């Protein structure tokens, strides 16, 4: 195991401040891990219209930025409408990731997919759904950083 | 890529969640086995494993199904939205709410985040001004050329009138 948080291993606002062994270790350099390289290659080949990465630890729908407390300039004008649609079901926190969660995350896939692949959609409808990362998400609480594994959902007991 | 999102599916203690939507029983976590720990690839103590499980996952089959069903609906909504808007306009999104789920009983004033906070907010008006100014300048130059070279921007008609 490289012990890299794959959602800190992307080039947008990547930081080297978390060391190996820490929960948010982003790798020796951006895209140091084969998993993030593979996703980047797929995004560059397919040029999808949308990308969604899936985590757990809170209830929320976020849009860029993760790495600053600001909404990315130039998001689709229908972003608020989309978030309200999604909120019909989740009834949850929504907005710019860094601002809405009050937690800044550097080198995330969402920010890279927005900035790194900006303006590079072919207009075909393609939707990425990427689930989680190797280590658990520590977005809102240091307590979560102590949990290094997302246990198997099959362990949930049938009632 | 026009749409880039993060879905946070579940949090213990209803973090980020409005309790009036999905009913999530707060029963104790059961059923975590050594086998599932091993499958997860990490050696955890029983207490930390239980803590992690309940932090990140619904704790009963019923709530699990409700969470999955809700997010499946959201994914389909997203897919439909993207299908209807394959190339959305991106002229500076309007303000979005920063956080919309204050803790129960706490009246938090609703903050509004403006695009490009921290200096970026002035970029859009300046860009519009720049485009308009450039277009006006280009129009003046072309009109001037038109007077010199018949055929530019109606200059041909003007020259024709003069020649008549």
Interface residues (C-beta under 8 A of the other chain):
Chain A: X1 X43 X47 X48 X49 X50 X51 X52 X53 X54 X55 X56 X57 X58 X59 X60 X61 X62 X63 X64 X66 X68 X69 X70 X71 X72 X73 X74 X75 X76 X77 X78 X79 X80 X82 X83 X85 X86 X87 X88 X89 X90 X91 X92 X93 X94 X95 X96 X97 X99 X100 X101 X102 X108 X110 X111 X113 X114 X117 X118 X120 X121 X123 X124 X125 X127 X129 X136 X137 X139 X140 X143 X144 X146 X147 X148 X149 X150 X151 X152 X153 X154 X155 X156 X157 X158 X159
Chain B: X1 X2 X3 X4 X5 X6 X7 X8 X9 X10 X11 X14 X15 X16 X17 X18 X20 X21 X22 X30 X31 X32 X33 X36 X37 X39 X40 X41 X42 X44 X48 X49 X51 X52 X53 X55 X56 X57 X58 X59 X60 X61 X62 X64 X70 X71 X73 X74 X75 X77 X78 X79 X81 X82 X83 X85 X86 X87 X88 X89 X90 X91 X92 X93 X94 X95 X96 X97 X98 X99 X100 X101 X113 X114 X115 X116 X117 X118 X120 X123 X124
